[in-house]
């Protein structure tokens, strides 16, 4: 955790990571809102979703604007969803966790891109029940472009690419079998591609750990939301949470579990 910096410098880095993460969280939340509605997230200014008034810079300060305005639009007085500050705070904490785990390295930057993609596609799936391919492509490109510069061998890269193929292909085959047996869709194509992308970052063992966690989270979500057996189910947030936890904290948990097995 930045051992080459003194305490005041580390605090500054951590505060900057929180601030930067809140800004990215605000952007990703806005991008997810627009992608879910088929709009461009790179053109056009932010507007109030209730009255349509264009928002100024003072209305878009992460966390602070929502708190200062007491969760209401400055122009129409309508309530603004708590999702905005929650998304900003959540990605601020994810960014800090990534810096704490990987220091100020290229690996940290690459994994932060992956976390950002997971965050955006999770919000999109919650809003519109689909996983944008652009997020998965961006994650795969970030992995491929940085892999030659991370000091890993070609064998390491091959194992992670194999993990992507195993989880993508294996879950696709399982999905086709289950679809035929149950007479309905069981696992969406976006979820399958998300597992494949996670395999790139987590490898075979990490990917398996994330798969188990995702199933546990999915079961809990289904029970808490009380959805019907045939209702559409946003599984991507469960997969993303499992992948993020495995990426940030999985090494210790996996080592402990393998130790129990004597491996």
C-alpha positions in Angstrom: 0.0 0.0 0.0 2.3 2.7 -1.3 5.2 1.9 1.0 7.5 4.2 -0.9 5.5 7.3 0.2 5.4 8.9 3.6 2.1 9.1 5.5 0.9 12.6 4.4 1.6 11.7 0.7 -0.3 8.4 1.1 -3.3 10.3 2.6 -3.2 12.7 -0.4 -3.2 9.8 -2.8 -6.1 8.1 -1.1 -8.2 11.3 -1.0 -7.5 11.9 -4.7 -8.5 8.3 -5.4 -11.8 8.9 -3.6 -12.4 12.1 -5.4 -11.5 10.7 -8.8 -13.7 7.6 -8.2 -16.7 9.8 -7.3 -16.3 11.7 -10.6 -16.0 8.4 -12.5 -19.0 7.1 -10.6 -21.1 10.1 -11.6 -20.0 9.6 -15.3 -20.7 5.9 -15.3 -24.1 6.4 -13.7 -25.0 9.0 -16.3 -23.7 6.7 -19.1 -25.7 3.8 -17.9 -28.9 5.9 -17.8 -28.4 7.0 -21.4 -27.2 3.6 -22.7 -30.3 1.9 -21.2 -32.5 4.4 -23.2 -30.5 4.1 -26.4 -29.0 7.5 -26.1 -25.4 8.6 -26.7 -23.4 9.2 -23.5 -20.6 11.2 -25.2 -22.8 13.9 -26.7 -25.2 16.3 -25.0 -25.2 18.0 -21.7 -26.7 16.5 -18.5 -30.3 17.5 -17.8 -32.8 17.0 -15.0 -34.7 13.8 -15.8 -37.9 15.4 -14.5 -38.0 18.9 -15.9 -35.4 18.6 -18.7 -33.5 21.7 -17.5 -29.8 21.7 -18.5 -27.6 21.3 -15.4 -24.7 23.6 -14.6 -21.4 22.7 -13.2 -22.5 23.5 -9.7 -25.3 20.9 -10.0 -22.9 18.2 -11.0 -20.4 18.1 -8.2 -20.3 14.5 -7.0 -22.1 13.9 -3.7 -21.8 17.5 -2.7 -24.5 18.8 -5.1 -27.0 16.2 -4.1 -26.4 16.8 -0.4 -26.4 20.6 -0.7 -29.7 20.6 -2.6 -31.2 18.0 -0.2 -31.8 15.6 -3.0 -33.9 17.9 -5.1 -33.6 19.6 -8.5 -32.5 23.2 -8.2 -34.9 24.2 -11.0 -38.1 22.3 -10.5 -37.8 21.1 -6.9 -38.6 17.5 -7.7 -36.7 14.8 -5.8 -33.6 13.4 -7.4 -33.0 9.7 -6.9 -30.6 8.6 -4.2 -29.0 6.4 -6.8 -26.8 9.3 -7.9 -24.9 9.8 -4.7 -24.9 6.1 -4.0 -23.3 5.3 -7.3 -20.7 8.1 -6.8 -19.9 6.9 -3.3 -19.8 3.2 -4.4 -17.3 3.8 -7.2 -15.2 6.1 -5.0 -14.8 3.2 -2.6 -14.1 0.8 -5.5 -11.4 3.1 -6.8 -9.8 3.5 -3.3 -9.9 -0.3 -2.9 -8.2 -0.8 -6.3 -5.4 1.6 -5.4 -4.9 0.0 -2.0 -4.8 -3.4 -3.6 -2.6 -2.7 -6.6 -0.8 0.6 -5.8 -0.1 3.2 -8.5 0.7 0.8 -11.3 -0.4 -0.1 -14.8 -2.1 -3.2 -13.3 -4.2 -0.8 -11.1 -5.2 1.3 -14.1 -6.2 -1.8 -16.1 -8.2 -3.3 -13.2 -9.9 0.1 -12.7 -11.1 0.0 -16.3 -12.5 -3.5 -15.7 -14.3 -2.3 -12.5 -15.7 0.6 -14.4 -17.0 -1.7 -17.1 -18.6 -3.9 -14.5 -20.2 -0.9 -12.8 -21.7 0.5 -16.0 -23.1 -2.8 -17.3 -24.5 -3.7 -13.9 -26.5 -0.4 -13.8 -27.6 -0.9 -17.4 -28.8 -4.4 -16.7 -30.7 -3.2 -13.6 -32.4 -0.5 -15.8 -33.0 -2.2 -19.0 -32.2 -5.9 -18.6 -29.3 -6.1 -21.1 -25.5 -6.1 -21.0 -23.9 -3.7 -23.5 -21.3 -5.4 -25.6 -19.3 -2.2 -25.7 -18.4 -2.6 -22.0 -17.2 -6.2 -22.5 -15.2 -5.1 -25.5 -13.6 -2.3 -23.6 -12.7 -4.7 -20.8 -11.2 -7.2 -23.2 -9.2 -4.5 -25.0 -7.8 -3.1 -21.8 -6.6 -6.6 -20.8 -5.1 -7.3 -24.2 -3.3 -4.0 -24.6 -1.8 -4.0 -21.1 -0.9 -7.7 -20.9 2.5 -7.3 -22.7 3.6 -4.7 -20.2 2.8 -6.4 -16.9 5.8 -8.6 -16.8 3.8 -11.8 -17.2 4.8 -14.7 -19.5 3.0 -15.8 -22.6 2.0 -18.9 -20.7 0.2 -16.7 -18.1 -1.6 -14.9 -20.9 -2.5 -18.2 -22.5 -4.0 -19.6 -19.3 -6.1 -16.5 -18.8 -7.3 -16.6 -22.5 -8.1 -20.3 -21.9 -10.1 -19.4 -18.8 -12.2 -17.0 -20.9 -12.8 -19.7 -23.5 -13.7 -22.3 -20.8 -16.2 -20.1 -19.0 -17.6 -18.6 -22.1 -17.9 -21.8 -24.1 -18.8 -24.0 -21.1 -21.6 -21.7 -19.9 -22.9 -21.3 -23.4 -23.2 -25.1 -23.8 -24.8 -25.5 -20.4 -27.2 -22.7 -21.2 -28.3 -24.3 -24.5 -28.9 -27.6 -22.7 -30.9 -26.0 -19.9 -32.9 -23.9 -22.4 -33.9 -27.0 -24.2 -34.7 -29.0 -21.0 -36.8 -26.2 -19.4 -38.3 -24.8 -22.6 -37.2 -21.2 -21.8 -34.1 -18.9 -21.7 -32.0 -19.6 -18.6 -28.8 -17.5 -19.0 -28.6 -14.5 -21.2 -25.9 -14.1 -23.9 -24.6 -11.0 -22.2 -24.1 -12.9 -18.9 -22.2 -15.6 -20.7 -19.9 -13.0 -22.3 -19.4 -11.3 -19.0 -18.2 -14.6 -17.4 -15.8 -15.0 -20.4 -14.4 -11.4 -19.8 -14.1 -12.2 -16.1 -12.0 -15.2 -16.9 -9.5 -13.0 -18.7 -8.9 -11.1 -15.5 -9.3 -13.8 -12.9 -8.0 -16.9 -14.5 -9.3 -20.5 -14.1 -9.3 -20.7 -10.3 -10.4 -17.1 -9.7 -13.1 -17.4 -12.4 -14.5 -20.5 -10.6 -14.5 -18.7 -7.3 -16.4 -15.8 -8.9 -18.8 -18.2 -10.6 -19.7 -19.7 -7.2 -20.1 -16.3 -5.6 -22.3 -15.1 -8.5 -24.6 -18.0 -8.0 -24.9 -17.3 -4.3 -25.5 -13.6 -4.9 -28.1 -14.4 -7.6 -30.0 -16.8 -5.3 -30.0 -14.1 -2.6 -31.2 -11.4 -5.0 -33.9 -13.7 -6.4 -35.2 -14.5 -2.9 -35.1 -10.9 -1.7 -36.8 -9.5 -4.8 -39.4 -12.3 -4.8 -39.4 -12.5 -8.6 -41.4 -15.2 -10.3 -39.7 -18.2 -11.9 -40.3 -16.9 -15.4 -39.6 -13.2 -14.8 -36.6 -11.6 -16.4 -33.7 -11.5 -13.9 -30.8 -9.0 -13.9 -27.9 -11.4 -13.2 -25.1 -9.2 -14.5 -24.9 -7.2 -11.2 -24.4 -10.4 -9.3 -21.7 -11.6 -11.6 -20.0 -8.2 -11.5 -20.1 -8.0 -7.7 -18.6 -11.5 -7.6 -15.9 -10.6 -10.1 -15.0 -7.4 -8.4 -14.7 -9.0 -5.0 -12.6 -11.8 -6.4 -10.3 -9.3 -8.2 -9.8 -7.2 -5.1 -9.9 -9.7 -2.3 -10.0 -13.2 -3.8 -6.3 -14.2 -3.5 -6.5 -14.6 0.3 -9.9 -16.4 0.2 -8.7 -18.8 -2.6 -5.4 -19.5 -0.8 -7.3 -20.3 2.4 -9.7 -22.6 0.6 -7.0 -24.4 -1.3 -5.2 -24.8 2.0 -8.2 -26.6 3.5 -8.0 -29.0 0.6 -4.2 -29.5 1.1 -3.4 -27.9 -2.3 
